[in-house]
Amino acid sequence: MSEQEMTPVQRKQAPGDKPTGIKLVAPARPNERAGEIRFVEMPREKTPRLDVLVLNPPSPDGDLFLRDIARVGRRTRDGIIWPQTALAQIAAVVKEAGYSVEVIDAIGLMMDWKSFEKYMWEKKPRYMIIHATAPTLTNDMRTTFIGKAVGTITMAIGTHVTPMTRETLESYPTLDIVVRGEPELTIVDVIRTIDRVVEEERAADTVPVGNPDLTPPWRKLPFPDASYLTTRGRFLGVHPKIIAKALRETLGVGYRDEHGEVRINPDRPFIEDLDTLPIPLHDQLPWQRYKVPIVGGPYTFVLTSRGCPAGCRYCIKHVTYQSSVRHRSPHHVLQEMVMLKEMGMHHIHFEADLFTVKKEFVYDLCHTIIKEGLKLRWSCNSRVDFVDEDELRLMRKAGCFMIAWGLESGSEEVLKRARKGTTVKRIEETIAASHRAGIMNWGYFIIGLPGETVETIQQTIALSKRLPLDIALFHIATPYPGTPFYYEAVANGWIRMNQWEDYDMYSHTVLNYPHLSSADLEYWAKRAAREWSLRPRPIMTFLKGAANPETWGQLWQIGVNHLKWIGGSLRNEGLRRLSGSSM
């Protein structure tokens, strides 16, 4: 007996079936034409759906992961949660376009997967934009699977999916769209275009149910909520063929065409005037949870510019905002700072590919802050060759308390090969000038750039100990897709990986040089951190931070995690000595 011939009593209830008594769409019988189904009754949604969800996905294992659409993602040992200002910026643009929108920072909220799934079934967003990173890729794509269950059109943004658009769409069929590069205007364009095409189909009072393509014959059916129906009457969202039809001419996206083949459209030009972007919806973020021990209270990011003219071969800027620099005006930045101050924020970090790229902007902003008497402590990033001592003193007067410096290496040869554009001497001069100005210094170093040897690593460690640094981080070099470093590593066979989750610069590396193995690089990164941190100055910085009651618990956990991590270098060193090997 076929399923169609069974009585309701004989047929077992399948998971997801509607309760008895609710009429459903009857499946087409084998002798009926494709699309010729019998509509009985459509269960309607009881509450209005959220238009757009902008999401920082939950953690894969409960640990903290850092994500930012202009940066690479990674696991963190330092207990820092990155403010999702970029997602709040997207939400502000979407809201200005007239759509209901919510931002969920699942990392900041410590939202687990069970809570996220419950949220999705309650809100049923029509569109979802997720920030996906290489170290959490499969985890992040789990959101799209849940999204499809509630009828959501799924989009991904970020520094991994932009250069790996085709590979991502081919690997994860529940992801509908990749938004490449600068996302704000493209996202609004996608939503408006798909909604317009849906309205056109609604006007025709038709919907492609069971048809292999968008050609007749169609059954004329009600088209509620821009949806199409399945044979069980379940709400599943917009038909993939309609998405494909809508996006044929949309700039800056990757998607699947009507035949399921991945298509990548030309990129969208960058936003010329960043002042045209509305102020991010900071109030939708869990900003009270964004804390850094050395800061001592809640902080957030404020965008000042996009783009960097430097040519560092390893930098992700080659994927994101590239070499052209676009600034917000000092007045526009100040408006956001005043709003944050009124919210209760006292610390901000100026987010930019290079904050000090334009001296005129820095001077204008600092003078404006001083003139307005705005009392906010702030930090920024910089290069040692894009700032001078007078500028540093002015920045300090305007409230700058810390600068994050990309120092990378203590080897002239490694710096030159990486096209860093600076020298060890300039590094020493600028960090000393910043220290004299009363600004704390946070130094970033990279172990394992091309040309690295045991000798050059030791030069980097020696430099880090000579400099007046308050914090130093030693990352393992990572050839991210889309960077010149990546293409060099691929050409030379230096990459060893099984999955994208291996791209985590904190725990391990995908690099494997003939003369320096992955294990060697991991050992030296830990050893560098140990040699730098177990000295009086770093220990004093740590203890000062521990004096703050708001963050002492967080700082204690950071210390424990750091000691566990660098402890690996001690164990490895002991094993090497026992085996008679030497570095």
N, C-alpha and C positions, 0 to 999 in steps of 0.2 A: 504494500500500500504506500503510495507516495505521500509526501508531507501535505500536498494540496488537498488530498482526499481524506485526510484525518479530520475527525471532529475535534472541537476545542478540548474535550475531555481527554481524547487519546493523545493529543500533541503535548509534549512536555514543555514547560516554560523555560525558555533560554535565558541566560544572564543578560540583563538589560531590557528584557521584555517589559512592556507597560502592564500595569495591573489589569486583571480581568474586568471587562466592561468598558474599557476605552477603545474606541474604534481606531484602527490603524490603516495605513496605506497597504493595500493588498498587493502581493508580488505578482508580476506578470507570469502567465502560464507559458509553458514551452512553445505552444503554437501561436502565441501573440507576438506582434512585431515589437522590436526594441523601442522602448519608450511608451508603449501602449499599456499603461498601468491603470488600475482602477482606484481612483481617489475616494476615500471614504470620509475621514475626518482627521484634521491636523491638530494635535495638542498644542496650544499656544503658550508662549512664555508669559509668566505671571508678573514679572518685574522687568523694568527697562534694563537693557544690557549696557554695560560700560562700553564706550566707544574704543578707547585705547588704554592698554596697560604698557608701561615702560618698566622693564624689569632687570634688576641685577639678581641672577638666579641664586637659589640656595646652594650652600656648600655641599660638595660630594661626601664629606666625612665629618662635618662639624668643625673642622679647622677654619681659620680665617684665610681667605684668598683676596688678593688685590686685583681689582679690575678697573680700567678706565679706557674710554674709547680711543684715546690718543696715546695710550701706553700699552705695554705688554702685561699679561697677567702672570701672577705667581703666588705661591703659598708664602705666608709670612711667619717669621719667628718672633717679630718685634711687637706683636699685639696691636698693630695699627690697623684701623679700618679706614679705607679711603672714602672720603665723601663723594657721593654720586652726583656731583654738580652737573656733569655732562648730561645725565639722564633727566635731571630737573630742567636743564635747558631745552632738551627735546620736548618735554612735557609742556613747557611754557609756549613753545612755538605751536604745538598741537592745540593747546587751549585757545590761543589767539586765533587759530583757524576755525574755531567754533565747535570743537569736539569735547566731549567729556573725557577726562584723562586722570589716571592715577599713577604714581611712581611707587614701586615696591623695591626697596633695597633689602633683599632677603638676608644678605650678609650682615648689614647693620642691625637689622631687627632680630637676628638669630632665628630666622624663620626656617623650620624644617620642611621636609617634603610633604609630610602629611598636612601641615597647616597650609602650605602653598596650594595643594590640590583642593582643599576645602575652599580656599579663597576663589580659585578658578571656577568651581561649580556654583559659587554664590554670585560672582560678578559676570561670568561668561563674556569676557571682553570680545568685541568684534575683531580687534587687531591687537597683537602683542609684539612688542619690540624687545628682544633680549640682547644683552651684551654677552658675547661668547668669546672665550679665550682658549688658547691652545692647551694649557695645563688642565682645563676643566671641560674640554669640548664635549665629550659624550654626556657628561653630567648636564651641561647647559642645554643640550639638545633634548634631554628628557622633558624639558618644559614644553617643547613643541608637540610631543606625543600627547601630553595632557591637554594642550591647547586644541588639538584636532578633536579630542573627545567632546569638547564643549562648543565646537563650531567656530574656532578662532583662526583668523589668518595670521600666520607666523612669519616674523621678520627677524633677521639677525644682523647685528652691527659689530664692528670692532676691528682690531689690527690683525686678527687671524683670518677672518672670513673675507676681508677685502682682497688680499692677494690669493687666497685659496677658495675663491667663489665656486668654481666648477667642482672641485673636489668635495667641498662641503655639501653642496646641493645633491651631488650624486650619492654621497654616503648617508645622508639623512633625509629620507623621503617625506617626513612630516614637517620639514622646513620649507615654506613656500617661497620666500624671497630673501636674498641677501642685499642689504643696502650698503653700497660701497663708498668708502671715503667719508667726506663731510656729510653727516646724515640728516640734518634738520629739514632742509627744504625738500629733499628727496622723499622723506617719510610722509610729509604732508601731501606731496604730489601723488604718491602711491595711493594714499587713502582717498583723496578726492577723485582720482581717475577710476579706481575700482568701484567706488560708490556711484559714480556717474554711469558706468557701464551697467551696473546692477539696476539702476533706475530705468535705463533704456530697456532692459529685459523685462522689468516689472511692467513697464508701459505696454509691452507686447503681450503681457499676461501669459507668458510661457516660461517653462523651466526645463532644462535638459535632464530628465530623470531616466537613467538606464540607457541613454544614447551614447555611443562611442565618440561622437563629436557634436559640434553645434549646428547640425543640419537637421531639417525636417525628416521624418515626422515627429512632432512633439505633441504631447497631450497638453491642453490648456488647463493649467492648475493655478490655484491661488499662490502668490509669491510672498509670503509673510517674512518680514525681517531679513530680506535679501538672502534667503536661504534656498537650499535645494533639499529634497526629501530622499530618504532611503526607503527600502521596502518595509522597514519596521516603523517608519514615521519619526525616526530620531533626528534631532536637529544637528546638522553637521556643517553649516556655514555656506560660504560661497563656493560654487563649483570650480575646480581647478582650471577648466577650460575658459571660464569667465575671467579668472585672474590672468591667464595667459593672453587673452584678447585685450585686456585693459593695459597691459604693460609693454606692448610691442614698441611703443615710441617713448617710454619713460626713461629719462637719463639716470645713470648711477645705480642701476639694479642688475642683479642676476636672478633668473627665474626659469621655470620650465615652460616651454611652448605647448601648443595644443597636442603635440605628439609625445610629450614627456621629455623632450630633449632640452638640456640646459642651454640657455641663451644669456649672453652677457652684453648689455647695452653700453654704448659710449658713456664715459664718466661725465658727471655734472660739473660745470665750472664752480670754483670756490665762491663763497659769499664774499663780495667785494667789501661791503661795509658792515663790520660786526656790530655797530651800534643799532642796526636794524633788527637785531635779535632782541626779544624781550628779556627782562630779568628772569633768571631761573626761578623755578618754584621751590625755593629752599624750604618752605613750610611743609612740603610734602615729604621731606627727608627726615630720618630719625637723627637729626643733627646733634641732639644731646649725647648720643652714643659715640660720636666721632671725637676720640680723645687720643692724644699723644703724650706720653709721660713727661717728656722734656718741655712740652707746652703748658701742661697743667690744667687744661680745661677743654671744653668743646671747641672745635675748630672746623673750618670748611674751606673749600677751594673757591677762588674767584678768578675767572678767565681774564687775561689781559691781552693776549695775542695768540695767533696761530702761525706756524711756519718758522723755519730756521735756515739761515743762509750757509751754515757750516756743512762740511762734507763728510762727517764721520761715517765710515762704511758700515758700522754695526747698528746705526741708529734707526729706530722705527719711524722716524719722521719721513723717511723715503716712501713709506706706505701711507702715512696720514696726510699731513698738511704741507709736506715737501718744502721747497726752498723759498717760495714767495711768502713775505711776512705781511700780515694784516693785523692792525691794532684796533682795539676799542679806544675811544677818546677817554682822557682822564676824568672828565665830567661823568661819563656813563659808568665808569668803574666806581667812582665815588658814590653815585646813587645806590649802587648795590651794597657798598660798604656801610652806608648810613642805614639801609634797611636791615642789614645783618646786626648792626649795633642795637637797633631798636628791638630786634628779636631776642637779644640777650647774648649775642656772640661777642667774644673779646679777642679772638685769635683767628687769623685767616692765612691761607697760603696762596700767593699769586701763582696761578697755574698758567704756564706758557711753555712752548718748546724752548724758548730762551727769553727770560724776563728782561734782561739788560740788552737786548739786541739793538734797541734804538735809544741812544742817550737822551735825546730830546723828550721822549715819552717819559722816561724815568724821572728826569728833572721836573717836568710839568706835573706829574702825578704826586711826587714828594712835596713840591711847593703847595699844591692844592690841599693835600692832607694837612700840612702844617698850618696853612691859612685858615682852614675850616675848623682847626682844633679837634680833629677826630682822633680819639684815643683808642686805637686798635693796634695790638701787636701783630706783626706780620712777618712772614718768611717768603722766600722765593728761591728760584734756581738761577745759576749763572755759569758762564765760562770765565776762566781766568784772563782771557784775552779780550773780553768785552766789558771791562769795568776798570775804573781807576780809583785812587785813594780819595779824591775829592767827592766822587760820586758815592763811594761807600760811606763817607761821613754824613752826607746828606740823607742817604737811605736810613742810617741809624737814627738820625734826628727825627725822621718821619715815622719811626716806629718799627723798623726792621730789626729783628733780634737774631735771625739765623738765615744763612744762605746754604743751599745744597749745591755742591760743586761736582761736576763730572770730571774727575781727575784721571781716572782709568789706569795709568801706568807710570812707573818710575823709570822706564826705559825710553830713551830718545828714539831708538829704532822702532820699537813697538808703536809709539805715538805717531811717528812718521808714516809707518805702513798703514795705520788705521785712519790716516788723513785727519788727525785730530787738530792740526793747525796750531799747536802750541809746543812749548818746551818745558823741561823740568825746572829750569831757572825761573820762567814766568810763573809756573805753579807756586814755587816757593815765595816769590815776591808778592803775589796777589793774596795768598792765604795769610801771609804775615800782615799785609795792609788791612785786611778784613779784621784780623784779630786786634790790631791797634785801634781800629774804629769802634771796638766794643761789640762786634757781631760774632755770634757763635758760628762755627764752621762744621758742616756735615760733608764729609768726603766720600764719594763713590769711586770704587776701584773695580776693575774687571780683570780677572785671572783667566788667561787662555786665549787672548786675541792672537791673530796670525803673527808669526815671528816670535812667539813666546818661548822661552826656555827656562830652565831652573834658575839660571843666572838672572834673567830679566825679572822673574817673579821675586827673587830676593832683593832686587833693586826697588821694586814696588813696595815691598814690606819696609825696607829701610826708609824710603821717602815718607811713607805713612807715619812712621814713628818720629821723623824729624819735624813734621808739620804741626802747627798748633790747632789740631782738630779736636772737636768735642765729641763727635761721633764719626765712625768710619764703617762702611759696609763693603764687603768683598764679594762681589757676584762672580759666578762662573760664566764665561763668555757663552752667548747663545746666538746662533745664526738664524734669526727670525726670517720666515718667508717674506720675500719682497725687498729685502735689504741687499746691498752689494756683497756683504759678508756671506749671506746665505748662498748666493750664486757661486762665490769662490769656494765655499765649503763643499757644495755639491760637485763642482767640477773636479775637485781634488780628492773626493771620497772621504772627507773628514767626518761625515755625519753617521752616527750609529743610533738607531732608534727603532722601536717597535710600534709606537703609537704617539699621537700628538701630545698626550699627557706627559710624555718624557721631557717636553719642553718646559722645564721648571728650573730656573737658574739658581734657586736656593738649595734644593735637595740633591740635584745631580745634573749632569750635562750630557748633551747628545754629541758633543765633540769628542773625537778620538784621533789625535795626531799620531803619526808614526813614531815620533820621539817623545810624546807626552800622551799617555792614555787617559781615558775618562777618569779612571781611579786616581791617577796622578794629579789631575786638575782638581778633583774633589778634595784630595788630601791637602794640596797647597792652599786652596781657598780657606779651609778650616784652620790650617796652620797660620795663615796670615791674620785671620781674625783673632786667633789665640794670642799671637805675639803682640798685636796692637792693643787688645783690650785688657790684658792682664798687666797693666802698668798704672802708676799712680794717677795720672791725669784722667784717663777714661773711668777709673774707679770712682774718682771724686765726682765726675759728671753724673755717674749712676747714683751715687749716694745723695746728691743734691735733688735729683728727681724723686728719690724715695721719700724725701721730706714732705712732698705734697700729698695730703690725705686723699685727694680725689683720685689719684692714679697710682698710689703705692702698691696696691694689689696687682694691678696690671704690670707695673714695673718689675715686681718680684717674679711674676710668671715669665716675663721676658728674660730675666737673668737666668732662671732655671733652664728655659729652652735653649738659651745661648750656650750655657755650660754643657748641656747634653750634646749639642751639635758639635762644638769645638772639641769635645772629649773624644770624638771619633778620630781626630788627628793624632791624639796621644796614643790611642790603642794601635792605630796603624803604624805609627813610628816605632812603637815597641816591637811589633811583629816584624817590621823591616829589619830592625837591628838583630833580632833573634835569628832571622833567616840569613843574615850576613849581607843583605842588600843595603845600598845607600842611595840617597837622592842627590 
